[in-house]
Amino acid sequence: MKSNAFTPPIKKYLLRFAGTLLSLFLLIYLFEKQGWNEILVVINQIPAWQFGVVLILMLVSRMAVTLRWHSLLRSAGLKIQFRDTLRLTFGGLFASNFLPTTIGGDVFRLAGAIQLQLDSAICTASLIADRLIGMIGMALVFPLSLPVLVNLWHTIINTPFNNLLTQGMVAIDHTGLRKLVQRLQQYGKNTLTTLQYWINHPLSLMYALFFSILHMACLFSIISILLNGMQDPMPFWLIAGLWSVVYFITQIPISINGYGLQEIALTLIFAHGGGISPQSSMSIALLMRALIMITSLPGVFFLPGIISGEKTV
């Protein structure tokens, strides 16, 4: 019996659970080292009205994510109402608080779409396309981080870890590199196959990418507003570039929904790469996680209807 593509083996799930615990332990260590009081002082500097603005921007971001997937579903010929897409998306956002990063709430969205009697193959392809377009959007701003990453790289190779890094590179033989290239080629072919319909309809891809960029602009604006409120500003372009680095690191399937991993990556990269204080970077890490969880809460109200297969009218 073949396992569902969205259901990871139990060993992998346990590994991610262990990775989550380790990441959270390291995160707590960092917070203890910097001092909780200092972090709270930084957060208290932010005016209340700015919290209201960032909450609105986060909700706009969630709506943009919903519209991204909805545009893919509609362009593929599926007759789904926006309210149903909204229910499934927020239900998936809430479920992603408890599911592995590599699938997030996709398994929940797929199950709900199937209960609405939508074509399962097209829905699966649309979810993969939705995730890929999100990655493409982040890849567009990733080059903005390269000047900073080069400096960080020079810092790393000038540390005692340099020998360990060199040994790791030497350990990768030609066979390993060849296998890696083959896997990347196969991944590229599978991606093109998945996106075949939308590739033949580029306008629908452009719509989806537009909503993805809108979502990203909201996230970057939120961070910019919070940092300005903390009196520790950072250029908007640099926020975009560094957040893309954090995003791709968080996609590594070693924790549940990136818990701990996202916060550690954001804290270290924004502090060392963005030039802000460790207290500010830690505060941003905490606030972004809190905002993401808060704006996923509407999904709780959609869960009963989705699970029962209820369709809106």
N, C-alpha and C positions, 0 to 999 in steps of 0.2 A: 504493500500500500504506500503510495507516494505521499509525502508530507506537503501541506500547503506551502506555497512560496512565501507567504507572509508569516508562517509559523516557524520561528527559529528552533533548532534542536535545544533540548533542555540544558546540555552542557554549555552551549554558547550563552544561554540566558543566565546561567549561574555565573559564568565568567564575567558577564556585564554587571551582574549584581555585586560581585566581588570588586570589580573595577569602580563601581559607584561608591562602595564603602571606602575604598582606598582614596579615591578622589576627595570625598567628603572629609576624611581624616586629615589629608594634607591641607584642605581648605581651612578647616578649623585651626590647624597649626599656624597657618599664615595669619589668620585673624587674631589669634592669641598673641602672636609675635608683634603685630602692629598695634594691638590694643583696641578693644571694643569701644571704649569711651571716646577715643580719638575719631573713630569711624562715625559714631553717632553724632559727634560735634560737627563733622563735615556735612552729614545728611541734614542736620537741623538748620544749616545755613540756607537751604533751598526754600524760597518763599512758597506758601501754600498754593497760590494761583498757578505756579509753574507745575506743581503736581497735577492740577486739574487739566492743564494743557497737554501734558505728556500722556495722561490717561485717555484723553480724546484722540490724540495721535495714535496711540496703541490700538484703539478701537477701529480707527480708519485703516490701520495696517491689517487688522484681522479681516475687515471687509474687502480689502484689496486681494488678500489671499483667497477669499471666497470667490471673488469675481474671476480670478485667474483660473481656478479649476472649473467654474461654471462656463467660462468661455470655451474651454477645451471640450467639455461635455456637449455643449450645444453645437459647436462646430463639427463634432463627430456625428451629428444627427440624432442625439438622444433628446427626447422630449421630457425635460426635467424643469420644474419651476424653480425660480431663484430661491424661494423660501425653503424648498427642500434641500438645495445645495447649501444654504445657510445653516440649516439644522444639522446636516451631516458634517459640515466643516467644523462647527463649534463643538459638536459631539466628539469629533476626532481630536480637536485641540485639547479638550478636557481629558480624553482617554490617553493622550500622549504624555500626560503627567505620570503615567504608570507603566507605559510600554517602552520597549527598547528604542533607542534613537534611530536605528536603521529602518524601522517601519513606522515609528511614531503612531499617529492615529490613523494611518492608511488602512490598516486592517479593519478598523471600525468603520471608516468611510465606505470601504468596499462592501462590507456586510450590510450596511444600511442601504447602499445603492441596489444591491441584489434583492433586498426585501421590497424595494420599490419597483421590482421587476424590470430593471434596466439590464442591458446586455453586459454580462460579467466580463467578457473579454475586452470590450471597449472601455469599461470602467477601470479595469486593471491597467490597461494601456494609458488611460488618461491620468491615473495617479502617478505612474512612472514618469509620464511627460511633465506633469505638474512639478514633481520633485526635480527633474532635470532642468526645467526652465528656471526654477529657483536657484539652482547651482550656476546656471549660465549667467543669471543676473549678478550673482556675487563674483563670478569670475571676471566680469566686466570692470569691476572696481578693484580687483585684487592687485593689478599693476601699481596702483597708488601706494601700496605698502612696500614695494620693492626697495626704494632707497633706505627705508628704516630697517627692513629685514636684512639687507646687506651689512649694515652696521651691527645688527644683533649677531649675525653670523660671524663677523670678525671678532666680536667679543667672546663668542662660544669657543672658537678654535684657538683662542689665546688662553684658555683655561686648562686645568689638568685633565678635563674630559676630552681634550683633543686626541690623546693617544687611544682612548676607548673608541672614539668616533672613527679614527683611522683604521683601527683593527676591524671594526664592523664593516667598513667599506671594502677592506681586503677580503673579508670572509665571503663577500658576494662574488661568486665565480661567474664565468661566462654562461654556464648552464642556467644558473639562477636568473641572470639578466635576460636570457633568451626566453625562459618561461614567463617572466614578467611581461616582456614585449608581446608574447603570444596572448596572454590574458587580456592585456590592454586592447589588442586588436579585436579579440572576440567580444569584449565589452563594447567597443565602438560599433561593431556589426549589429549586436543586439540592440544598441541604442537607436541606430538608424532604422532597424526593423520596427521598433516600437513607435518611433516618430513618423513612420512612413506616411500615414494619412495626413498628419499636420504639415509635413514637409511639402506635400502636394497642395496644401492650402496655406501658404506662408502668411496670409493676412491674419488667420486665427492665431498663429504663433506670435505674431507681432502684438496682437491684443493681449495675449497672456503675458508676454514679456513686459508690456507697458504696466500691467497691474503689479507684476513682480517688482519693477523699478519703483512704483509708487509705494509699495510695502517697504522697500529698502530705504527710501527717502524719509519715510516716517520714523523708522528705527534710528537712522543717523541723526535726525532732527531731535529726537527724544534725548539721545546721549548728549548732543550739543547743548540743549537747554539745561539738562541736569548739571553738566560740568560748569556751565556759566553760573548757575545758581550756587555751585560750590566754590566759586571764585578760582577755578582751576581750568580755564578754557583750553580747547584744542581745535586746530583747524578742521573744518568740515570734511575736506578731502582726506585728511589723515584718519579721521574717525571712520570714514567709509572703507578705506584700505585696511585698517587694523581689524575692524569688525569682520571683514571678509576672511581674514586669517583665522580669527576665532571661530567663525562659522564652519570652515573646512576642518578645523581641528575637532570640533564638536561632532562632525559626521563620522569620526572614528568610532566603531561599534564596541566601545569598552565600558560604557556605563548606560544606565537607564535614563533616556531623554537628556543625556549630557549632564546629569546632576553632578556637581563638583567639578567635572572636566571643563565645562563652559566657564565657570567662575574662576578656576585657577588660570586657564588660558587668558581670559579677559584681564584679570588682575596683573599677571606678569607682562603681557604684551602691551597693554595700555600704559603701565607704569614705566617699563624700560624702553618701549618704542615710542610712546606718545609724550613722554616727558612730564606726566602728571604725577602727583604724589601717590604713594601706595594706598593711603587712606581713601583718596578720591577714586582710584581704580577699584578698590574693594567695595566702596559704596555703590558704584555703578553696577558692579557684578550682582550685588544683592538686590538693588532696585529693579534691574532688568528682569531678573528671575521672578521677582514679586509681581511686576507688571504683566509678564507673560502668563503667570498663573491666575491672576485676578481676572484678566480679560478672557480666560478660558472658562470661567465659572458659568456663563450662560449655557454652556453645553450640558450642565446638570439638568436643566429644565427640558432639554430635548431628548435626553436618554430614554425615558419610558416610551415615548412615541416611536423612536427609531427602533428600539429593541422589539417592540410589538409589530413593527412594520406599518405603522399608521402613516397614511398619505395625506398631505395637506390638500385642501380644496379651495 
